[in-house]
Amino acid sequence: MKDKFFIDTNILIYSFDKSEPTKQKIAKEIISKAFTGYAGCISYQVIQEFLNVATQKFEKPLAKNDCYKFMTNVLEPLCEIFPSMALYKEALEIQEGWQYSFYDSLIISAAIRANCNILYTEDLQHEQRIRNLLIINPFIQQ
């Protein structure tokens, strides 16, 4: 059985970052793996964060049509977790128990609610385990 994994926003962002070719390659591999094995997912929060960065902070911001295309072809098919009171309550528990920011705790909570075993992110503590979830920074060279 393949491990189900959650893709944090920074992975999606790096898939567009030509100034970081190694990270771009790894990010694209993770996204591709999400589709070929149907084992990767994201949450509504990842969509919001990605679109904000892509339209305002990319060196060359994505045009509206390019955003629509990426949303339709990548983000929408991967999105499994949407806002709920249960998600927010769990995020508050994670925030208190592990001392992450609320928004990082929402990402962790979304990954747990999606029954993921792995959370790919550059932003959290590499190899930390929270419940059944293992946080992995895929850009660390082993």
C-alpha positions, 0 to 999 in steps of 0.5 A: 500500500502506498502512503497517502501524502499531503502537499503544502503550498510551498511545494506547489510554488516551487513547481513554478520557481525556475530560480531553484531548479533542484527544488522545482524538479522535486516539487514537480515529481511530488505533484506528478506522483500525486496524480499517478498514484492517486495518493496526494491531496491538498486542502482549500487553504493550499488553494487560497495560499497558492493563488495569492502567491501566484497572482501577487508574489511570483516574479511574473504573476500568473494571468487569470487564465493560467490560474484557472487552468492550474486550478482546474487541472491540478488544484481542484482534482487534488483538493479533499479537505474543506473548512469545517468546525471540526477542522478548526477545533483540531487545528486549535488542539495542534496549535496548543500541543505542538506550538505551531502557528494557527495556519500551520496547524490548519495544514497539519489538521487537514493532512490528518483529516485526509488520512495522510501518512506524510506531509510534504513541506519545507516550513515545518520540522523535518521528520517530526511525527504528529499523531500518525502524520510524518512531516517530510521536507523533500528538499533536504538531501539525505 
